Amino acid sequence: MSDERFEVTREIAAPPARVFAVLTDPRGHVSIDSSGMLQSADGEHVSKTGDSFVVHMDREALNDRPMGRYDVTVVITAYDEDALIEWTPTSPGFKPDIDHRYGYLLRPTATGTLVTSYYDWSQIHERYRAAGIFPILQESALRATLGILARTVENPA
């Protein structure tokens, strides 16, 4: 890890395909979000690099920056079925694009899946780096989201 990337890992007692199904579903992102910022999502399951969906956000959930409600388009930047999904959020309100990345690496284990969640802001545009606002979330948010993901896929309804 670098000073501009968080990674957290957790063993989840579910097969990679079940975990990946949540991660490729726009509504899955909302259901496992620990920050409270993701309010709802529109779009279909993603299946390749370049696919996208819209997430309706509310930064006020964190009570740290007065951004209110806004939309982002999540653009898939890396995709390997049942193994890797990565994306960057884009928005007409943020120009140039910020270019921070979120992702999940999945590795099968004897009892399920080793899931690594990461947040990487090492390639952000200089405009945002100079503002001194990154990282925009804490490592603990990734860890909490992995807990919600585990609960979701280990005990499916």
Solvent accessible surface area in square Angstrom, and as a share of the most:
residue,aa,sasa,rsa
1,M,155,0.69
2,S,64,0.41
3,D,141,0.73
4,E,51,0.23
5,R,54,0.20
6,F,37,0.15
7,E,57,0.26
8,V,3,0.02
9,T,60,0.35
10,R,104,0.38
11,E,76,0.34
12,I,0,0.00
13,A,62,0.48
14,A,3,0.02
15,P,64,0.40
16,P,23,0.15
17,A,57,0.44
18,R,96,0.35
19,V,0,0.00
20,F,6,0.03
21,A,52,0.40
22,V,24,0.14
23,L,0,0.00
24,T,8,0.05
25,D,28,0.15
26,P,0,0.00
27,R,116,0.42
28,G,7,0.07
29,H,13,0.06
30,V,35,0.20
31,S,70,0.45
32,I,4,0.02
33,D,29,0.15
34,S,39,0.25
35,S,19,0.12
36,G,33,0.32
37,M,10,0.05
38,L,38,0.19
39,Q,75,0.33
40,S,51,0.33
41,A,8,0.06
42,D,77,0.40
43,G,30,0.29
44,E,140,0.63
45,H,102,0.46
46,V,5,0.03
47,S,72,0.47
48,K,120,0.51
49,T,78,0.45
50,G,52,0.50
51,D,28,0.15
52,S,57,0.37
53,F,6,0.02
54,V,49,0.28
55,V,2,0.01
56,H,53,0.23
57,M,18,0.08
58,D,19,0.10
59,R,5,0.02
60,E,81,0.37
61,A,52,0.40
62,L,61,0.30
63,N,132,0.68
64,D,71,0.37
65,R,65,0.24
66,P,132,0.83
67,M,71,0.32
68,G,23,0.22
69,R,175,0.64
70,Y,48,0.18
71,D,69,0.36
72,V,13,0.07
73,T,43,0.25
74,V,7,0.04
75,V,45,0.26
76,I,1,0.01
77,T,37,0.21
78,A,24,0.19
79,Y,51,0.19
80,D,80,0.41
81,E,117,0.53
82,D,49,0.25
83,A,23,0.18
84,L,43,0.21
85,I,0,0.00
86,E,27,0.12
87,W,23,0.08
88,T,12,0.07
89,P,22,0.14
90,T,29,0.17
91,S,9,0.06
92,P,120,0.75
93,G,68,0.65
94,F,54,0.22
95,K,110,0.47
96,P,53,0.33
97,D,60,0.31
98,I,20,0.10
99,D,40,0.21
100,H,6,0.02
101,R,55,0.20
102,Y,29,0.11
103,G,1,0.01
104,Y,13,0.05
105,L,48,0.24
106,L,1,0.01
107,R,119,0.43
108,P,100,0.63
109,T,52,0.30
110,A,112,0.87
111,T,100,0.58
112,G,11,0.10
113,T,0,0.00
114,L,69,0.34
115,V,0,0.00
116,T,18,0.11
117,S,2,0.02
118,Y,10,0.04
119,Y,0,0.00
120,D,20,0.10
121,W,13,0.04
122,S,42,0.27
123,Q,117,0.52
124,I,9,0.05
125,H,80,0.36
126,E,107,0.48
127,R,139,0.51
128,Y,17,0.07
129,R,80,0.29
130,A,84,0.65
131,A,62,0.48
132,G,63,0.60
133,I,59,0.30
134,F,32,0.13
135,P,40,0.25
136,I,31,0.16
137,L,19,0.10
138,Q,110,0.49
139,E,64,0.29
140,S,79,0.51
141,A,21,0.16
142,L,13,0.06
143,R,123,0.45
144,A,48,0.37
145,T,15,0.09
146,L,1,0.00
147,G,21,0.21
148,I,33,0.17
149,L,0,0.00
150,A,1,0.01
151,R,151,0.55
152,T,50,0.29
153,V,2,0.01
154,E,61,0.27
155,N,108,0.55
156,P,79,0.50
157,A,155,1.20
